[in-house]
Amino acid sequence: MIFSTLLTDAYVMLNCELGAEVTLIEKLKEIEQVSDVFETIGTHDMMVKIQAENFEKIREIVSWNIQKLPKVRSTATLIKKES
């Protein structure tokens, strides 16, 4: 019998210090739950897609792994609502 684990998707919009984008993208990709990261144009410097077991795990990853990275100025997190 195969069990599939439903993961919660979240998107983190991130602002960083000027010139830190390449280094931050490399560091973000090292986080196990980060499934995609890319630079953006507009109000945020990059977007990070996270897939984790639940809301609490996402909050933990953002608070303890992403926001603590050097040169991260701010984050805003959106969690995908399941239909």
N, C-alpha and C positions, 0 to 999 in steps of 0.2 A: 504494500500500500504506500502511495506517495503522498506526502503532506507538503503543501505549499505554504510558506510563511508570507503573510501579507505584510508588506513594508509600508511605512508612512513616508510620503514624499514631502520635502520642504525645500524652499528656495531662499537662499540668503543673498541679499543685495549688500555689497560690501564697498566701503570707501577706504582708500589707503593713501599713504603719503606718496607724493609725486615720485615716479621712478621705481616704486617698489613692486609693480605689477608682476613682472616675470618671476621674481623670487617668491612672492606670495603664491602665485599659481603653482609653482613647484612644491611648496610646503603644503598647500591645500590638497594636492593630489596624493600626498602621503597619508592622509586621514582615510581610514578604511571605509567609512560610510559616505565619503564624497564620490558621487558617481559621475559628475561633470563639473567643470569650471571653465569660464570663459570671460574675456574682457568685454565690457559694454561701453556704449557711448550714450551719454545722458546724465542723469542725476547720480548714478552710481558707477563705480569703476569696473566692477565685475559681478558676476552672478555665479553662485555655487549651488549645485543640486545635491541634496543629501537624501539618502534612503536609510531609515532606521526602524527599529522595532515599534517605537511608539513616540508620543509627544515628549515624554520625559527624557528619552534618550537624545532626541533632537535638541532639546533645551541644553542638555549636558554638553553635547558636541559643540554647539554654538558658544556657550559660556566658557567652557574650559579648554577647548581646542582652537576655535577660530578667533574669538575676541582677544585671546591672550597672545596671538602671534604678533611679533614686532611689526610696527608700521601700519597696523590696522587702526583706522580712525573711528569707524562706526559700522554697524551692521543693522539690517532690518530683515526680519524673517517672516516668510509666508509659508503656512502649512496647507498642503492640499486637502481640501474637504472631500471626504469619501461620499459618493452618492448612494 
